[in-house]
Amino acid sequence: MENSLKGLMGMNGPEPGTLSPLVLAYVGDACFELYIRSRIVAENAKLSPQKLHRLTVGYVSASSQSDIIHGIWDILEEAEKAVVKKGRNAKSGTTPKNADVVQYRYATGFETLVGYLFLKGDTNRLSYILDKSYDFFVSDK
């Protein structure tokens, strides 16, 4: 995963710390979904796209992401916890479809962290967090 991210990361854009938490969450949502899709395909290459999609949705839902951030909280550095809290506390103006408001906010915090690490270009830490997130979710089933 690390080598494939290097080409996309650190694109001389704005510093991640200067961006709105919701912009970071926007990027983090896409990054996390791509990571999950890649893992799902790698482990289930013979499944149909419909079945792959159903598996992916289980990981990328707000309720799952909320569970993940709670499950990996203890491995986060203080600066990362602060990023999660900024994302969690950001007012998005949207209402969640398939999760309660608290789950939705924690999911936004998780996505904010992923987007922050991605745009910061910290491939090692991002890969570690994504791998731990996946491991947590798989072990929680």
Summary of the structure (lengths in Angstrom):
residues: 141
radius of gyration: 14.5
end to end distance: 23.7
largest distance: 42.5
contacts: 419
relative contact order: 0.22
helix: 76%
strand: 0%
